[in-house]
Amino acid sequence: YQRRVRGLGAFGFNRVEVAPGRRIITTTRSHMQKSVQDAIDSCNPDKVIQIGGSGSKCILVIEGTADAYLFASPGTKKWDTCAGDAIIKALGGKMTDIFGDPIKYGADQAYPNKTGVLAAMTDFDFYKSKIPSNIMDR
């Protein structure tokens, strides 16, 4: 696949609209923990795509292959999420931590994304609302 990001836009993505009622989540392939599985299960997905690399997960969400990228655990770093975050936002989607707070990328910020990742092009609030309370309790 070849995709290009230039200037103030993103080109080369083949975006497919999400089918109504469909729930496909992409998440970690190699860092599955109880909190991640609990968060996924709470969304009652039709399918879960486990793949390596935050960027790969973001592309699945951008192109509509997956409806949400959910990782309810520490583990990713700022350099893992920054490009995908920028592209998702440029295309009208949303990426935050699992609490719905923006991921901060300033030089004064710690490198780890200690509070997970949640991203979606549509229905972000649905996925955010499904994060179990035991995970949301800071």
TIRO-73245 format. One record per atom (N, C-alpha, C, O): residue in three letters; x, y, z. Coordinates in steps of 0.1 Angstrom, whole numbers, plus 5000, padded with zeros to 4 digits. Example, Ala and Ser with C-alpha at 12.3 -4.5 7.8 and 13.67 -1.06 7.14 Angstrom:
2
ALA513249435078 ALA512349555078 ALA513249675078 ALA514249675085 SER512849785071 SER513749895071 SER512950005079 SER513450115080 
This chain:
138
TYR500849885000 TYR500050005000 TYR500950125000 TYR501950135007 GLN500550224993 GLN501250354993 GLN500250464996 GLN499250474990 ARG500650545006 ARG499750655011 ARG500650775012 ARG501850755015 ARG500150895010 ARG500951015012 ARG500251115021 ARG499051125020 VAL501051175029 VAL500551285037 VAL501351405033 VAL502551405034 ARG500651505029 ARG501351635025 ARG500651755030 ARG499351755030 GLY501451845034 GLY500851975038 GLY499651955048 GLY499851895059 LEU498552015044 LEU497352015053 LEU496351905049 LEU495151925052 GLY496751805043 GLY495851695039 GLY496451565040 GLY497651545041 ALA495651465038 ALA496151325037 ALA495551265024 ALA494351275022 PHE496351205016 PHE495951155003 PHE496351005002 PHE497350965008 GLY495650934994 GLY496050794991 GLY495350695000 GLY495550574999 PHE494450735009 PHE493650645017 PHE492350615009 PHE491750695003 ASN491950485010 ASN490750445004 ASN489750425015 ASN489550315020 ARG489150535019 ARG488150545030 ARG486850475026 ARG486250515016 VAL486450385034 VAL485150315033 VAL484250355045 VAL484750345056 GLU483050395042 GLU482150435054 GLU481850315062 GLU481650205057 VAL481750335075 VAL481450225084 VAL479950185082 VAL479050275082 ALA479650055081 ALA478350005080 ALA477550035093 ALA478150005104 PRO476350075092 PRO475550105105 PRO475549985113 PRO475249875109 GLY475850005126 GLY475749895136 GLY476949795136 GLY477049715145 ARG477849815127 ARG479049725127 ARG480049775137 ARG480249895139 ARG480649675144 ARG481649705154 ARG482849625152 ARG482949505155 ILE483949685146 ILE485149615144 ILE486249695151 ILE486449815149 ILE486949625160 ILE487949695168 ILE489349645164 ILE489549525163 THR490349735163 THR491749685162 THR492449715175 THR492249815181 THR493349625178 THR494149635190 THR495449565189 THR495849525178 THR496149565200 THR497449505200 THR497549355196 THR496549285199 ARG498549315190 ARG498749175186 ARG499649105197 ARG499448995200 SER500449185204 SER501449115213 SER501449175227 SER502249125235 HIS500649265230 HIS500549325244 HIS499249315250 HIS498849405257 MET498449205248 MET497149195253 MET497249175268 MET497949085273 GLN496449255275 GLN496349245290 GLN494849245293 GLN494049265285 LYS494549215306 LYS493249195310 LYS492449325308 LYS491249325303 SER493049445310 SER492349575309 SER491949595294 SER490949645291 VAL492849555285 VAL492549565271 VAL491449475267 VAL490549515260 GLN491549345271 GLN490449255267 GLN489149295274 GLN488049285267 ASP489149345286 ASP487849385292 ASP487249505285 ASP486049505283 ALA488049595280 ALA487549715273 ALA486949675259 ALA485949715255 ILE487649585253 ILE487149535240 ILE485849455242 ILE484949485235 ASP485849365252 ASP484649285254 ASP483449375257 ASP482349345253 SER483649485264 SER482549575268 SER481949645256 SER480749695257 CYS482649655245 CYS482149705232 CYS481349605224 CYS480649645214 ASN481349485228 ASN480649375221 ASN480949375206 ASN480049395198 PRO482249375202 PRO482549385188 PRO482149265180 PRO482049155185 ASP481849285167 ASP481549175157 ASP482849105154 ASP482948985151 LYS483949185154 LYS485249125151 LYS486349215158 LYS486249325160 VAL487449145161 VAL488649215166 VAL489849185157 VAL490149065154 ILE490549285152 ILE491749275144 ILE492949305153 ILE493149415157 GLN493749205155 GLN494949215163 GLN496149235153 GLN496449145145 ILE496849345154 ILE497949375145 ILE498949455152 ILE498649525161 GLY500149435148 GLY501249515154 GLY501449655148 GLY501049675137 GLY501849745156 GLY502149885152 GLY500949975153 GLY499949955148 SER501150085161 SER500150185162 SER499750245149 SER498550265146 GLY500750265140 GLY500450325127 GLY499550235119 GLY498650285112 SER499750105119 SER498950005112 SER497550005117 SER496550005109 LYS497350025130 LYS496050025136 LYS495250155131 LYS494150155128 CYS496050265131 CYS495450395127 CYS495050385112 CYS493950435109 ILE495750325104 ILE495450305090 ILE494150225088 ILE493250265080 LEU494050125096 LEU492750045096 LEU491550125099 LEU490450115093 VAL491750215109 VAL490650305113 VAL490350405103 VAL489150435099 ILE491350465097 ILE491250575087 ILE490550515075 ILE489650585069 GLU490950395071 GLU490350345059 GLU488950275061 GLU488350235051 GLY488550255073 GLY487250205076 GLY487250045077 GLY486149985078 THR488449985077 THR488549845079 THR488149815094 THR487549705096 ALA488549895103 ALA488249885117 ALA487450015121 ALA487750125115 ASP486650005130 ASP485850115135 ASP486550195146 ASP486350315148 ALA487350125154 ALA488050185165 ALA489350115168 ALA489449995165 TYR490250195173 TYR491550145178 TYR491450165193 TYR491350275198 LEU491550055200 LEU491350055214 LEU492549975221 LEU492849865219 PHE493250055230 PHE494349995238 PHE494250055251 PHE494850155254 ALA493549985260 ALA493250035274 ALA494349995284 ALA494149925293 SER495550035281 SER496749995289 SER497950085285 SER497950145274 PRO498850105295 PRO500050175291 PRO500850085281 PRO500649965280 GLY501650145273 GLY502450055264 GLY502950135252 GLY504050115248 THR502050215246 THR502550285234 THR503350405239 THR503150455250 LYS504150465230 LYS504850585233 LYS504350695224 LYS503650665214 LYS504750815227 LYS504350925219 LYS504750915204 LYS503950945195 TRP505950865202 TRP506350845188 TRP505550735180 TRP505550735168 ASP504850645188 ASP504050545182 ASP502750605176 ASP502150565166 THR502250705184 THR500850755181 THR500850895174 THR499750925168 CYS501850975174 CYS501751115169 CYS501351125155 CYS500451205152 ALA501951045146 ALA501551065131 ALA500151015129 ALA499351085122 GLY499750905135 GLY498350855133 GLY497350955139 GLY496250975133 ASP497651005150 ASP496851105157 ASP496651225148 ASP495451275146 ALA497651275142 ALA497551395133 ALA496751365121 ALA495851445117 ILE496951245115 ILE496151215103 ILE494651195106 ILE493751245099 ILE494451115117 ILE493051095121 ILE492351225123 ILE491151245119 LYS492951315130 LYS492351445133 LYS492151525120 LYS491151595118 ALA493151525111 ALA493051595098 ALA491851545090 ALA491251625082 LEU491551425092 LEU490451365084 LEU489051365091 LEU488051315086 GLY489051425103 GLY487751445110 GLY487551345121 GLY486451345127 GLY488451255124 GLY488351165135 GLY488851215148 GLY489151335149 LYS488951125157 LYS489451165171 LYS490351055177 LYS489950935176 MET491451095183 MET492251005191 MET492551075204 MET492951195205 THR492350995215 THR492651045228 THR493150925236 THR493450825231 ASP493350955249 ASP493650845258 ASP492250775261 ASP491250825256 ILE492250675269 ILE490950605271 ILE489950685280 ILE488750655281 PHE490450795286 PHE489550875294 PHE488950995285 PHE488151065290 GLY489350995273 GLY488851105264 GLY489651235265 GLY489251335259 ASP490851225271 ASP491751335272 ASP492651335260 ASP493151235256 PRO492951455255 PRO493951465244 PRO495251405248 PRO495751415259 ILE495951345238 ILE497251295240 ILE498151415238 ILE498151485228 LYS499051445248 LYS499851565247 LYS501251525242 LYS501851425247 TYR501751605233 TYR503051565226 TYR504151675229 TYR505151665222 GLY503951765238 GLY504951865241 GLY506251805246 GLY506251695251 ALA507351885244 ALA508651835248 ALA508751805263 ALA509551735268 ASP507851875271 ASP507751855285 ASP506951735290 ASP506751705302 GLN506351655280 GLN505551545283 GLN506351415284 GLN507351405277 ALA505951325292 ALA506551195293 ALA506351115280 ALA505351135274 TYR507251035276 TYR507150955264 TYR506050855264 TYR505350835254 PRO505850775275 PRO504750675274 PRO503350735274 PRO503150845280 ASN502450675267 ASN501050705268 ASN500550615279 ASN500050505277 LYS500650665291 LYS500350585303 LYS498850555305 LYS498550465312 THR497950625297 THR496550605299 THR495850555286 THR494750575284 GLY496650475278 GLY496050405267 GLY495750495255 GLY496050615255 VAL495050435245 VAL494750495233 VAL493350455229 VAL492950335229 LEU492550555224 LEU491250525218 LEU491150615206 LEU491250735207 ALA490850555194 ALA490650635182 ALA489550585174 ALA489250465174 ALA488850675167 ALA487750635158 ALA487450755149 ALA487650865152 MET487050715137 MET486650825127 MET485150865130 MET484850975128 THR484350765134 THR482950795137 THR482650715150 THR483350625154 ASP481550755157 ASP481150685169 ASP482150685180 ASP482150585189 PHE483050785181 PHE484050785192 PHE483350785205 PHE483750705214 ASP482250855207 ASP481550865220 ASP480950725224 ASP480950695236 PHE480550645214 PHE480050515218 PHE481250435224 PHE481050375235 TYR482350435218 TYR483450355223 TYR483950405236 TYR484250335246 LYS484050535238 LYS484450595250 LYS483450565262 LYS483850535273 SER482150555258 SER481150525269 SER481150385273 SER480650345284 LYS481750295265 LYS481850155268 LYS483050105277 LYS483049995281 ILE483950195279 ILE485150165287 ILE484650125301 ILE484050215307 PRO484950005306 PRO484449965319 PRO484850055331 PRO485950115330 SER484050065341 SER484350155352 SER485550115360 SER486350195365 ASN485849985360 ASN487049945367 ASN488349995360 ASN489450005366 ILE488250015347 ILE489450075340 ILE489450225341 ILE490450285342 MET488250285341 MET488150425342 MET488550485356 MET488850605357 ASP488450405366 ASP488850445379 ASP490350475379 ASP491150375379 ARG490750595380 ARG492150635379 ARG492850595391 ARG494050615392 
